[in-house]
Amino acid sequence: MEALKSLVRSSYYWVARMPGIKLLSKPWKGTGAILCYHRVLPGERVRSDVSPNRGLAVSVERFEEQMRHLSENYNVVSMDRMVEHVENGGKEFLVAVTFDDGYKDNFQYAYPILKKYGIPATIYVITRFLEGDTSMWWKELWERLAEVGEFEVEVCGERRSWRTQGHSAKVQCFREMRKILLGSEKEIYLDLLRQISGDSPKQYPEDCMTAEEARLLDKDDLITIGAHTHSHFCLASLSENEVAEEMMKSREILEKALDHPVMHLAYPYGKPDEAGEKDFRIARGCGFSSSVVTKVGNISSGHDAMSLPRLEIKDQLDGRRFEGVLSGFSAMVGR
Ligand SMILES: [Zn+2]
């Protein structure tokens, strides 16, 4: 069974094109796909990044190839249209393009390509970035690990230490720290951030979109600015009040900056153990019309608009692999 599964995984494109499979009309394809991007950067920067964050970036060249493919083969729509489609049980296959966090490169590199191909996109912005707090533990932690041969933190009075000599040991430590951070309640999380950064966390203004850039993008009908909470905490670790506060604050800041209602939200991190029913309910209560998770999968009619799945798009997805992901087949076989 495992061997068969592995064969299917390694040949999903070939299997997806089999005549018998075509007759099944690809039931896994559903009626839509929401693509999830984070960063679009020059190729040499993507290729030289060996950090665990490298999966967040797609090269400019790859992004253009993917957008060209979408414009030639698919109907790409805004999130407003996608929500309407999901709620009305539309049968046509639609695609939406989204970006998380609000990186400056979305404005610098992705936007001109979106314009060139007339592709609508939604950018979910961490609003503390717009207010000048551009710290990112996922960048700073890796920079620290790159420099040290040993790393230590105290979690609830218990000392945790790692030997971090060599790349794989550093990656392992990063992954374990990510798990500890995202699984910790707010106060413990903040204490861990202090242990990583000291009292003044490193700022990355060169990586983050400014309020002015968000406003410029928002003026174009192709671009929708959505909320991604204010601080980018893992919502599963917050109380109901804290979650509502994070969502409302980001919405208010954006509405003030853009001068119109902000209707779409993306949960930070957004995997099933990082955003759940409690958060979906609160997002609805806050008045958002849609919310996306990072659970991998395509859309089908009847999906809850407060937990729409997405497909994570990586730099290695060349033409046929990109098509395999869009078809929903790779998500179905867990690839
Ligand atoms: Zn995010």
Residues whose N, C-alpha, C, O or C-beta is under 5 A from the ligand:
A	BS01	ZN	D100 D101 P268 Y269
